[in-house]
Amino acid sequence: MSGFFGVVSERPCISDLFYGTDYHSHLGTKRAGLATFDNGQAHQNIHNIQNSHFRPKFSKDLVEMTGNVGIGVISDTEAQPVMVNSHLGRFAICTVSKINNIDELEQDCLSRHQQFTDLSRGKTNPTELVALLISQGKDFVDGIENVYRRVKGSCNMLILTPEGIIAARDRYGRTPIVIGRRGNDYAVASESHSYVNMGYETCRFVGPGEVVKVTVEGGIKVLRPAEEKLQICSFLWIYYGYPCTEYEGINAEEVRYNLGRIMGERDDITPDFVSPIPDSGIGMALGYSNGRQIPYKRGLLKYTPTWSRSFMPVSQEDRFLVARMKLIPSRAVLQGKEVVFCDDSIVRGTQLRDNVKMLYDYGARKVHVRISCPPLVHGCTFLNFSESKTDRELITRRVIEELEGGTVRNLEAYHDHTTKEYARMVEVIRQHVGVDTLKFNTVDDVCQAIGLPKERICTHCFDATSYGD
C-alpha cells in the first residue's frame, strides 16, 4: 500500500509536508520521498525506510527542501516521487496504484522511443510509467485520461507543478483523495487525519475519476468532473485506514465499532468479557461490548516502543515471530476466563493460531474469535494491499481446495454464509486456529456498518463482485 500528501501554501511548505507525509506511515514501510518546487527549482529526496522511521530519515533534508508547494509519499513498493521534464513542463508525481498490465504498457512506451531510468527493483517503476503515459497527452488532463483508459488495476496520483498540485483519483475511486483547507493554504492527502493537527479542515473529497488543480491563487479548480460509479475498497474502513480518518465522510473507527456492535447483538455466547487483538480489533471489540452488553478488557497488550510497524523482516517466518513478540498476554486478566477476541480478518491463519495458543497457555478457559469482515476468499486484484498474498496463501482457499477434493471450484457457495459449504469452511478454519468458536461478519453487515450501498463498495476479496479492470 502507499499514502501520499501534498501542500499548496502561501509560505514555505516543508514543515507541513514533512509531518503530513509522516502521518501516512501506517500505509507503508519500505520507501518514502518528498519533492518541492521553489521558483521553478526542483528539490527531491527519497530514502529507504525499512527498519527505520520516516522522520529521522528525512529530518536532515528539510533545510534544502524550499518552496511553497510540495508532495510526499510513503510506499510499500517503488521509489517515488518521480521527477519529470517533458513537453508538459517540469513536474513531480507520486501514485497509489496497482498496474496489472505493466509489461504491456512498458513495451508500448519503449516502442514510442520513451525510456525508463529507474530500475532499482530490477523492473520498471510503476510511477515512472504513469508519468510517461501522462506525457503522451497534449496536456495534463489528456495525459491523465490516457492513464485511466490504459491502466488495468487502479491509480491515484498527485502531480506537482511549480504552480500547484493536480490531484487525480482512480476512475472507480478505489482509494481516496481528500482536501483540507487552512485559509488560502491547502493539503491534499490519502488520509484525512493527516492535516488536522496543522490547522486544516476537510473541505472536500475528490470523486471517482475526478481531476482537480489546487493553487493558492485559484483555490480548487475542477479539470475533469467526477464519475458516477464508485468502488471504494471496503478494507480501508475494516483495517488499513487510521482509526480517526474518514473516507467519503465516513469515520473508520465508527465503522469498526458498528461491525462489532452488529456482531455482538446477534451472538449467542456468554463470555466473561471481550478483548481486542490490538490494534486493529479495538474498535470492533468496543462495539461488541456494547452490542453484547459484556465488559471490555484488554487480555492482550501491544508493545510498540521498540517493535514498531517499520520493523518488518523480509522472511515470512521472521515476520510471524515479530508479530508474536509485539503482543503480550495478561495472565491476571485471562486466568480461568471465557473470552471473546475481536480481530479484523484472517489471512493465512498462522498468526492467529499462535496468538490463540498463547491465550490458552496464559490461563484462558475458553477462547472465541469474532472477525469483523467476511472470510477472504480472493486476493485483491485492484490494490497493492495484499500483493504478497496470492489466493493460494489465503487459508480460506486452502480449506476450500481441501473440501473440494484438491481443486478450487464452487466458490460461489463459499461466499454465501447461509450454505452448508460456508459452514464447513468456517468449521475447518476454526479447527486450524484452535478456538472454541469462530464467526465472521457478512457482506451485508459490512455495507450496513459503512452506510453505503453495496454497489458503491468493492467487496471483491469476499465475494468476487466488483466492476472495472
C-alpha positions as a Python dict, from the first residue, in 0.01 Angstrom:
ca = {
    (1, 'M'): (0, 0, 0),
    (2, 'S'): (101, 366, -22),
    (3, 'G'): (-19, 700, 109),
    (4, 'F'): (55, 1048, -21),
    (5, 'F'): (33, 1407, 99),
    (6, 'G'): (66, 1741, -77),
    (7, 'V'): (76, 2106, 31),
    (8, 'V'): (-2, 2430, -153),
    (9, 'S'): (78, 2723, 74),
    (10, 'E'): (140, 3098, 90),
    (11, 'R'): (454, 3024, 292),
    (12, 'P'): (730, 2760, 293),
    (13, 'C'): (554, 2426, 300),
    (14, 'I'): (822, 2183, 419),
    (15, 'S'): (709, 2161, 781),
    (16, 'D'): (350, 2072, 688),
    (17, 'L'): (473, 1842, 412),
    (18, 'F'): (711, 1661, 646),
    (19, 'Y'): (457, 1596, 921),
    (20, 'G'): (163, 1533, 688),
    (21, 'T'): (354, 1269, 497),
    (22, 'D'): (470, 1111, 822),
    (23, 'Y'): (105, 1069, 924),
    (24, 'H'): (77, 813, 642),
    (25, 'S'): (342, 583, 790),
    (26, 'H'): (82, 314, 869),
    (27, 'L'): (39, 267, 492),
    (28, 'G'): (398, 187, 400),
    (29, 'T'): (723, 54, 542),
    (30, 'K'): (973, 42, 256),
    (31, 'R'): (1032, 371, 73),
    (32, 'A'): (943, 735, 114),
    (33, 'G'): (1006, 1056, -74),
    (34, 'L'): (949, 1431, -77),
    (35, 'A'): (955, 1682, -364),
    (36, 'T'): (913, 2060, -370),
    (37, 'F'): (931, 2344, -622),
    (38, 'D'): (1082, 2682, -535),
    (39, 'N'): (1059, 2940, -816),
    (40, 'G'): (1087, 2660, -1071),
    (41, 'Q'): (1377, 2493, -892),
    (42, 'A'): (1300, 2131, -807),
    (43, 'H'): (1409, 1955, -489),
    (44, 'Q'): (1370, 1581, -433),
    (45, 'N'): (1475, 1331, -167),
    (46, 'I'): (1394, 959, -149),
    (47, 'H'): (1500, 719, 126),
    (48, 'N'): (1466, 355, 218),
    (49, 'I'): (1270, 340, 545),
    (50, 'Q'): (1287, -34, 610),
    (51, 'N'): (1381, -95, 975),
    (52, 'S'): (1358, 278, 1037),
    (53, 'H'): (1108, 561, 1074),
    (54, 'F'): (1019, 832, 825),
    (55, 'R'): (1108, 1130, 1044),
    (56, 'P'): (1475, 1060, 1125),
    (57, 'K'): (1542, 962, 765),
    (58, 'F'): (1422, 1296, 629),
    (59, 'S'): (1496, 1544, 908),
    (60, 'K'): (1839, 1620, 764),
    (61, 'D'): (1688, 1705, 423),
    (62, 'L'): (1447, 1972, 540),
    (63, 'V'): (1678, 2272, 506),
    (64, 'E'): (1724, 2219, 132),
    (65, 'M'): (1355, 2143, 64),
    (66, 'T'): (1248, 2501, 0),
    (67, 'G'): (935, 2623, -174),
    (68, 'N'): (565, 2676, -109),
    (69, 'V'): (438, 2367, -294),
    (70, 'G'): (534, 2005, -237),
    (71, 'I'): (427, 1641, -237),
    (72, 'G'): (535, 1342, -31),
    (73, 'V'): (466, 970, -29),
    (74, 'I'): (527, 663, 187),
    (75, 'S'): (516, 339, -6),
    (76, 'D'): (547, -37, 19),
    (77, 'T'): (650, -51, -346),
    (78, 'E'): (855, 176, -572),
    (79, 'A'): (1077, 475, -505),
    (80, 'Q'): (885, 800, -559),
    (81, 'P'): (805, 1088, -620),
    (82, 'V'): (944, 1075, -974),
    (83, 'M'): (1074, 1400, -1130),
    (84, 'V'): (995, 1453, -1500),
    (85, 'N'): (1077, 1710, -1766),
    (86, 'S'): (851, 1678, -2069),
    (87, 'H'): (664, 1887, -2325),
    (88, 'L'): (411, 1950, -2043),
    (89, 'G'): (685, 2116, -1840),
    (90, 'R'): (866, 2008, -1529),
    (91, 'F'): (664, 1811, -1276),
    (92, 'A'): (693, 1557, -996),
    (93, 'I'): (447, 1274, -950),
    (94, 'C'): (358, 1019, -682),
    (95, 'T'): (95, 748, -705),
    (96, 'V'): (-107, 499, -507),
    (97, 'S'): (-151, 235, -773),
    (98, 'K'): (-153, -124, -889),
    (99, 'I'): (-85, -174, -1259),
    (100, 'N'): (-167, -528, -1367),
    (101, 'N'): (-70, -476, -1731),
    (102, 'I'): (262, -304, -1665),
    (103, 'D'): (459, -523, -1907),
    (104, 'E'): (226, -439, -2196),
    (105, 'L'): (238, -66, -2120),
    (106, 'E'): (614, -75, -2079),
    (107, 'Q'): (660, -223, -2425),
    (108, 'D'): (430, 37, -2577),
    (109, 'C'): (630, 321, -2421),
    (110, 'L'): (956, 170, -2546),
    (111, 'S'): (809, 140, -2896),
    (112, 'R'): (739, 516, -2880),
    (113, 'H'): (1111, 572, -2807),
    (114, 'Q'): (1043, 665, -2446),
    (115, 'Q'): (1286, 537, -2186),
    (116, 'F'): (1281, 423, -1825),
    (117, 'T'): (1554, 535, -1589),
    (118, 'D'): (1454, 381, -1254),
    (119, 'L'): (1517, 6, -1244),
    (120, 'S'): (1615, -5, -877),
    (121, 'R'): (1399, -309, -808),
    (122, 'G'): (1504, -480, -1129),
    (123, 'K'): (1187, -379, -1309),
    (124, 'T'): (1010, -70, -1431),
    (125, 'N'): (899, 181, -1169),
    (126, 'P'): (516, 198, -1197),
    (127, 'T'): (508, 567, -1106),
    (128, 'E'): (758, 646, -1381),
    (129, 'L'): (540, 451, -1622),
    (130, 'V'): (238, 661, -1521),
    (131, 'A'): (445, 976, -1578),
    (132, 'L'): (531, 860, -1931),
    (133, 'L'): (166, 784, -2005),
    (134, 'I'): (74, 1135, -1888),
    (135, 'S'): (347, 1284, -2108),
    (136, 'Q'): (182, 1123, -2412),
    (137, 'G'): (-113, 1360, -2370),
    (138, 'K'): (-148, 1706, -2520),
    (139, 'D'): (-199, 1846, -2169),
    (140, 'F'): (-221, 1707, -1816),
    (141, 'V'): (-590, 1620, -1833),
    (142, 'D'): (-546, 1443, -2166),
    (143, 'G'): (-249, 1255, -2020),
    (144, 'I'): (-445, 1153, -1710),
    (145, 'E'): (-729, 1034, -1934),
    (146, 'N'): (-467, 822, -2111),
    (147, 'V'): (-380, 662, -1776),
    (148, 'Y'): (-747, 599, -1698),
    (149, 'R'): (-803, 435, -2036),
    (150, 'R'): (-498, 215, -2039),
    (151, 'V'): (-409, 109, -1684),
    (152, 'K'): (-572, -213, -1570),
    (153, 'G'): (-590, -204, -1194),
    (154, 'S'): (-609, 131, -1021),
    (155, 'C'): (-422, 460, -996),
    (156, 'N'): (-445, 766, -771),
    (157, 'M'): (-192, 1041, -837),
    (158, 'L'): (-60, 1376, -719),
    (159, 'I'): (120, 1583, -983),
    (160, 'L'): (334, 1867, -852),
    (161, 'T'): (397, 2163, -1083),
    (162, 'P'): (570, 2492, -998),
    (163, 'E'): (224, 2650, -963),
    (164, 'G'): (45, 2390, -752),
    (165, 'I'): (-87, 2034, -734),
    (166, 'I'): (-306, 1836, -974),
    (167, 'A'): (-487, 1557, -789),
    (168, 'A'): (-645, 1274, -988),
    (169, 'R'): (-844, 998, -820),
    (170, 'D'): (-870, 649, -966),
    (171, 'R'): (-1160, 632, -1211),
    (172, 'Y'): (-1352, 395, -980),
    (173, 'G'): (-1233, 568, -663),
    (174, 'R'): (-1085, 251, -516),
    (175, 'T'): (-870, 458, -281),
    (176, 'P'): (-947, 809, -156),
    (177, 'I'): (-815, 1161, -202),
    (178, 'V'): (-928, 1429, 43),
    (179, 'I'): (-853, 1803, 56),
    (180, 'G'): (-811, 2014, 368),
    (181, 'R'): (-806, 2394, 384),
    (182, 'R'): (-642, 2644, 619),
    (183, 'G'): (-716, 2995, 497),
    (184, 'N'): (-559, 3009, 150),
    (185, 'D'): (-344, 2700, 215),
    (186, 'Y'): (-444, 2352, 105),
    (187, 'A'): (-343, 1997, 194),
    (188, 'V'): (-420, 1707, -42),
    (189, 'A'): (-398, 1365, 119),
    (190, 'S'): (-482, 998, 120),
    (191, 'E'): (-597, 1017, 485),
    (192, 'S'): (-799, 1299, 639),
    (193, 'H'): (-640, 1275, 984),
    (194, 'S'): (-302, 1374, 840),
    (195, 'Y'): (-358, 1750, 843),
    (196, 'V'): (-587, 1825, 1137),
    (197, 'N'): (-307, 1896, 1386),
    (198, 'M'): (-171, 2159, 1148),
    (199, 'G'): (-497, 2354, 1143),
    (200, 'Y'): (-650, 2230, 818),
    (201, 'E'): (-1016, 2133, 798),
    (202, 'T'): (-1161, 1898, 541),
    (203, 'C'): (-1331, 2093, 264),
    (204, 'R'): (-1400, 1821, 6),
    (205, 'F'): (-1347, 1463, -102),
    (206, 'V'): (-1228, 1415, -459),
    (207, 'G'): (-1473, 1198, -651),
    (208, 'P'): (-1401, 886, -857),
    (209, 'G'): (-1222, 981, -1179),
    (210, 'E'): (-1223, 1347, -1079),
    (211, 'V'): (-922, 1568, -1154),
    (212, 'V'): (-869, 1893, -965),
    (213, 'K'): (-600, 2159, -968),
    (214, 'V'): (-514, 2321, -636),
    (215, 'T'): (-333, 2656, -618),
    (216, 'V'): (-315, 2939, -365),
    (217, 'E'): (-443, 3191, -619),
    (218, 'G'): (-724, 2988, -770),
    (219, 'G'): (-820, 2754, -489),
    (220, 'I'): (-967, 2424, -611),
    (221, 'K'): (-1048, 2408, -982),
    (222, 'V'): (-1217, 2104, -1134),
    (223, 'L'): (-1037, 1994, -1451),
    (224, 'R'): (-1237, 1674, -1502),
    (225, 'P'): (-1571, 1605, -1331),
    (226, 'A'): (-1625, 1301, -1113),
    (227, 'E'): (-1774, 978, -1247),
    (228, 'E'): (-2097, 834, -1108),
    (229, 'K'): (-1964, 484, -1039),
    (230, 'L'): (-1775, 427, -715),
    (231, 'Q'): (-1594, 113, -599),
    (232, 'I'): (-1408, 224, -288),
    (233, 'C'): (-1231, -57, -105),
    (234, 'S'): (-1423, -177, 200),
    (235, 'F'): (-1100, -290, 366),
    (236, 'L'): (-998, 73, 416),
    (237, 'W'): (-1258, 101, 692),
    (238, 'I'): (-1208, -253, 819),
    (239, 'Y'): (-831, -241, 864),
    (240, 'Y'): (-598, -20, 661),
    (241, 'G'): (-722, 327, 747),
    (242, 'Y'): (-608, 506, 1059),
    (243, 'P'): (-898, 496, 1309),
    (244, 'C'): (-977, 869, 1306),
    (245, 'T'): (-961, 912, 928),
    (246, 'E'): (-1267, 949, 705),
    (247, 'Y'): (-1348, 810, 364),
    (248, 'E'): (-1644, 956, 176),
    (249, 'G'): (-1718, 1142, 501),
    (250, 'I'): (-1746, 815, 698),
    (251, 'N'): (-1518, 766, 1000),
    (252, 'A'): (-1314, 442, 1010),
    (253, 'E'): (-1343, 388, 1386),
    (254, 'E'): (-1721, 431, 1372),
    (255, 'V'): (-1741, 159, 1107),
    (256, 'R'): (-1526, -76, 1316),
    (257, 'Y'): (-1744, -6, 1619),
    (258, 'N'): (-2057, -76, 1412),
    (259, 'L'): (-1911, -406, 1288),
    (260, 'G'): (-1857, -515, 1649),
    (261, 'R'): (-2198, -395, 1765),
    (262, 'I'): (-2373, -583, 1481),
    (263, 'M'): (-2183, -900, 1569),
    (264, 'G'): (-2248, -862, 1942),
    (265, 'E'): (-2622, -802, 1908),
    (266, 'R'): (-2681, -1134, 1734),
    (267, 'D'): (-2417, -1353, 1902),
    (268, 'D'): (-2528, -1638, 2129),
    (269, 'I'): (-2232, -1684, 2364),
    (270, 'T'): (-2198, -1551, 2719),
    (271, 'P'): (-1827, -1485, 2776),
    (272, 'D'): (-1686, -1309, 3079),
    (273, 'F'): (-1554, -1023, 2869),
    (274, 'V'): (-1450, -914, 2520),
    (275, 'S'): (-1093, -820, 2429),
    (276, 'P'): (-935, -688, 2110),
    (277, 'I'): (-642, -834, 1926),
    (278, 'P'): (-466, -496, 1908),
    (279, 'D'): (-462, -264, 1741),
    (280, 'S'): (-699, -345, 1455),
    (281, 'G'): (-954, -522, 1677),
    (282, 'I'): (-1002, -238, 1927),
    (283, 'G'): (-1290, -58, 1755),
    (284, 'M'): (-1475, -382, 1689),
    (285, 'A'): (-1428, -504, 2047),
    (286, 'L'): (-1573, -181, 2185),
    (287, 'G'): (-1875, -219, 1959),
    (288, 'Y'): (-1913, -585, 2053),
    (289, 'S'): (-1902, -495, 2422),
    (290, 'N'): (-2192, -256, 2371),
    (291, 'G'): (-2389, -488, 2143),
    (292, 'R'): (-2347, -794, 2367),
    (293, 'Q'): (-2362, -597, 2695),
    (294, 'I'): (-2046, -751, 2839),
    (295, 'P'): (-1731, -586, 2981),
    (296, 'Y'): (-1443, -474, 2762),
    (297, 'K'): (-1099, -572, 2893),
    (298, 'R'): (-751, -595, 2749),
    (299, 'G'): (-635, -954, 2762),
    (300, 'L'): (-358, -882, 2511),
    (301, 'L'): (-134, -577, 2515),
    (302, 'K'): (67, -448, 2222),
    (303, 'Y'): (428, -347, 2287),
    (304, 'T'): (543, -81, 2041),
    (305, 'P'): (840, 118, 2185),
    (306, 'T'): (1093, -99, 2001),
    (307, 'W'): (863, -328, 1799),
    (308, 'S'): (724, -63, 1568),
    (309, 'R'): (547, -146, 1242),
    (310, 'S'): (850, -24, 1048),
    (311, 'F'): (1050, -320, 1180),
    (312, 'M'): (934, -580, 929),
    (313, 'P'): (1177, -863, 844),
    (314, 'V'): (1192, -998, 492),
    (315, 'S'): (1121, -1366, 562),
    (316, 'Q'): (764, -1466, 648),
    (317, 'E'): (887, -1683, 937),
    (318, 'D'): (1057, -1384, 1098),
    (319, 'R'): (752, -1166, 1034),
    (320, 'F'): (538, -1413, 1228),
    (321, 'L'): (794, -1403, 1511),
    (322, 'V'): (786, -1023, 1524),
    (323, 'A'): (405, -1021, 1518),
    (324, 'R'): (403, -1256, 1817),
    (325, 'M'): (669, -1060, 2005),
    (326, 'K'): (459, -744, 1985),
    (327, 'L'): (165, -900, 2174),
    (328, 'I'): (192, -969, 2547),
    (329, 'P'): (-88, -1162, 2723),
    (330, 'S'): (-212, -1056, 3066),
    (331, 'R'): (-236, -1368, 3283),
    (332, 'A'): (-424, -1190, 3560),
    (333, 'V'): (-698, -1087, 3317),
    (334, 'L'): (-716, -1418, 3128),
    (335, 'Q'): (-682, -1674, 3409),
    (336, 'G'): (-987, -1901, 3421),
    (337, 'K'): (-1199, -1675, 3198),
    (338, 'E'): (-1412, -1734, 2891),
    (339, 'V'): (-1311, -1461, 2648),
    (340, 'V'): (-1421, -1343, 2303),
    (341, 'F'): (-1145, -1182, 2099),
    (342, 'C'): (-1214, -947, 1808),
    (343, 'D'): (-988, -909, 1506),
    (344, 'D'): (-1017, -751, 1162),
    (345, 'S'): (-956, -1055, 938),
    (346, 'I'): (-791, -1393, 897),
    (347, 'V'): (-542, -1413, 611),
    (348, 'R'): (-311, -1712, 641),
    (349, 'G'): (-432, -1816, 985),
    (350, 'T'): (-86, -1890, 1121),
    (351, 'Q'): (-52, -1574, 1328),
    (352, 'L'): (-397, -1608, 1482),
    (353, 'R'): (-331, -1974, 1566),
    (354, 'D'): (-11, -1877, 1750),
    (355, 'N'): (-193, -1597, 1935),
    (356, 'V'): (-473, -1831, 2040),
    (357, 'K'): (-229, -2090, 2175),
    (358, 'M'): (-67, -1817, 2381),
    (359, 'L'): (-405, -1720, 2528),
    (360, 'Y'): (-476, -2075, 2642),
    (361, 'D'): (-121, -2107, 2777),
    (362, 'Y'): (-184, -1798, 2989),
    (363, 'G'): (-495, -1940, 3152),
    (364, 'A'): (-794, -1862, 2929),
    (365, 'R'): (-1064, -2127, 2988),
    (366, 'K'): (-1242, -2071, 2656),
    (367, 'V'): (-1149, -1856, 2358),
    (368, 'H'): (-1398, -1736, 2098),
    (369, 'V'): (-1287, -1535, 1794),
    (370, 'R'): (-1506, -1287, 1606),
    (371, 'I'): (-1388, -1138, 1278),
    (372, 'S'): (-1516, -801, 1156),
    (373, 'C'): (-1523, -892, 786),
    (374, 'P'): (-1631, -1200, 585),
    (375, 'P'): (-1378, -1473, 501),
    (376, 'L'): (-1115, -1361, 249),
    (377, 'V'): (-1177, -1589, -48),
    (378, 'H'): (-997, -1387, -318),
    (379, 'G'): (-671, -1193, -328),
    (380, 'C'): (-706, -827, -426),
    (381, 'T'): (-658, -760, -798),
    (382, 'F'): (-712, -385, -774),
    (383, 'L'): (-482, -260, -498),
    (384, 'N'): (-141, -335, -352),
    (385, 'F'): (-292, -403, -10),
    (386, 'S'): (-202, -770, -32),
    (387, 'E'): (45, -803, -317),
    (388, 'S'): (231, -1080, -133),
    (389, 'K'): (-89, -1274, -62),
    (390, 'T'): (-187, -1493, -353),
    (391, 'D'): (-517, -1682, -349),
    (392, 'R'): (-328, -1998, -254),
    (393, 'E'): (-184, -1829, 56),
    (394, 'L'): (-531, -1748, 193),
    (395, 'I'): (-640, -2004, 450),
    (396, 'T'): (-991, -1997, 304),
    (397, 'R'): (-867, -2105, -39),
    (398, 'R'): (-658, -2385, 107),
    (399, 'V'): (-957, -2505, 305),
    (400, 'I'): (-1186, -2485, 3),
    (401, 'E'): (-936, -2684, -201),
    (402, 'E'): (-929, -2946, 73),
    (403, 'L'): (-1309, -2962, 95),
    (404, 'E'): (-1346, -2979, -284),
    (405, 'G'): (-1109, -3272, -318),
    (406, 'G'): (-793, -3095, -428),
    (407, 'T'): (-944, -2842, -668),
    (408, 'V'): (-1079, -2489, -630),
    (409, 'R'): (-1436, -2486, -753),
    (410, 'N'): (-1787, -2393, -645),
    (411, 'L'): (-1655, -2069, -495),
    (412, 'E'): (-1996, -1902, -504),
    (413, 'A'): (-2123, -2142, -238),
    (414, 'Y'): (-1842, -2037, -5),
    (415, 'H'): (-1932, -1670, -48),
    (416, 'D'): (-2280, -1727, 95),
    (417, 'H'): (-2296, -1752, 474),
    (418, 'T'): (-2625, -1944, 456),
    (419, 'T'): (-2485, -2251, 273),
    (420, 'K'): (-2359, -2578, 417),
    (421, 'E'): (-2033, -2526, 224),
    (422, 'Y'): (-1972, -2199, 406),
    (423, 'A'): (-2043, -2361, 743),
    (424, 'R'): (-1800, -2645, 669),
    (425, 'M'): (-1531, -2396, 563),
    (426, 'V'): (-1565, -2193, 883),
    (427, 'E'): (-1554, -2511, 1093),
    (428, 'V'): (-1229, -2626, 932),
    (429, 'I'): (-1076, -2280, 983),
    (430, 'R'): (-1190, -2293, 1347),
    (431, 'Q'): (-1013, -2622, 1394),
    (432, 'H'): (-699, -2485, 1229),
    (433, 'V'): (-673, -2180, 1457),
    (434, 'G'): (-777, -2386, 1761),
    (435, 'V'): (-1058, -2180, 1913),
    (436, 'D'): (-1382, -2286, 2077),
    (437, 'T'): (-1600, -2091, 1832),
    (438, 'L'): (-1536, -1874, 1526),
    (439, 'K'): (-1771, -1633, 1347),
    (440, 'F'): (-1737, -1376, 1069),
    (441, 'N'): (-1949, -1077, 975),
    (442, 'T'): (-2126, -1089, 638),
    (443, 'V'): (-2100, -865, 331),
    (444, 'D'): (-2439, -718, 425),
    (445, 'D'): (-2301, -639, 771),
    (446, 'V'): (-2005, -458, 615),
    (447, 'C'): (-2232, -248, 394),
    (448, 'Q'): (-2460, -168, 690),
    (449, 'A'): (-2166, -69, 910),
    (450, 'I'): (-2018, 158, 643),
    (451, 'G'): (-2351, 307, 543),
    (452, 'L'): (-2303, 290, 167),
    (453, 'P'): (-2497, 68, -76),
    (454, 'K'): (-2314, -245, -186),
    (455, 'E'): (-2286, -124, -547),
    (456, 'R'): (-2062, 163, -428),
    (457, 'I'): (-1823, -57, -225),
    (458, 'C'): (-1567, -304, -359),
    (459, 'T'): (-1617, -642, -189),
    (460, 'H'): (-1411, -844, -439),
    (461, 'C'): (-1196, -1015, -175),
    (462, 'F'): (-1509, -1153, -6),
    (463, 'D'): (-1737, -1245, -297),
    (464, 'A'): (-1556, -1158, -623),
    (465, 'T'): (-1806, -884, -703),
    (466, 'S'): (-1673, -558, -842),
    (467, 'Y'): (-1650, -384, -1173),
    (468, 'G'): (-1372, -225, -1370),
    (469, 'D'): (-1043, -372, -1480),
}
